[in-house]
Amino acid sequence: MRDKYFLESDKALTTFEFVSEGLKGRVELTIQYSLTNRRNVYNLGFGAIDNDSGVIDDTVIINNGDTQKILSTVASSVYAFIDKHPGASVLAKGSTPARTRLYRM
């Protein structure tokens, strides 16, 4: 099992927060599951919260040297979300083709 960060979540397990700690210090990250227009299909959004808009910025490049730990943390949130929402499907697409390939691995 890979290392992962401690997750804090809301009661519905649709929003998770954790802190990446690495080369650039501490970076607060958020994972959010949002219902799509398809029945029981959720979009997984992930990134840093933009201070101006208050929404997740999924284009931010962290470069904190802990990519695998971050991805393991996001994956663990998927398991927790699915356990709480049986029958739900989760879609995850990166903000770039390279990120989508990374997420698929």
N, C-alpha and C positions, 0 to 999 in steps of 0.2 A: 504494500500500500504506500502511495506517495504522501509526502508531507502536504498538509493543507493548513490554511488559516482558520481561526475560530470565526464562525458565522453568528451574527445576531439577526433575528428575523421578526417579522410581525406575526400575529397569531394565525393568519391565513396561510402563512409561508409563501407569500407572493412577492415579498420584498426582503432582501438579505443585504446586510452590510458587513464589510470586513476591512482590515487595514493591511495593505501591502507594505512590507518593511524590507528595504534593500539599499542599493547603491545611491539612490536619490532621496533616501529618508523614508518617511511614512506618507503613504498615499491612501486616502479613503476611497473605497470602491463600493459600488452598489450593483446588485443583480435584481432585476425586476421581471416578473412574469405577468404579461398583459394578455387578456383574452382577445383573440382576433375575431373577425366576422364569421369564422367557421366554428361550428359547435364543438366545444371542449378542446379547441386548439389554442395554445398559448404561444406567444412570442417571448423568447428569452432576450432581454436587453441587459447589457452589461457595460460598465465603464465608470468614469468619475462623474460626479454631479457638477454641472456647470454652475458656477457661482452666480452668474447673471440671470440665467433662465430657470434654474432649479431643476432642469431635466438632465437625464443621463447623456453624457457625451461619449458616444461609442467610437469616436475617431481619435481620441486622445492616445498618444504614445507614451507609455509609462517608462520603459527602459530601466526598470528597477532591478534587473538581474534575477527575477524570481518567476519567470513565465510559467514554468511547470507547476510551481506551487499555486499560482493564481488559477491556472486551468484546472488543477485538481480541486481547488476550492469551489469553482463554478460547477464542476461535475458533481460534487457532493451536494450542492444545492438542488440539482436536478433530481437526485434520488430522494431528497427530503420533500421536494415539491410533489413528485409523483406518488410518494407514500401518502401524502395528505390529500391528494386529488386523484384517486384511482380512475383510470380510464382517460385521463387527460393526455394529449399529445403536445410535445414541445418542439417548436421550430427555432433554430439558431442559424443565423446567417451573418457572416462578418461584414464589416463596413467596407472591406476591400476583398478582392479575390484571394489574396494571400492569407488574410485572416480566416476566410471561410475554409481554406485548405487546412490551416492550423487547427481550427476547431474540429474538423472532421477526423483528424489524427487522434 
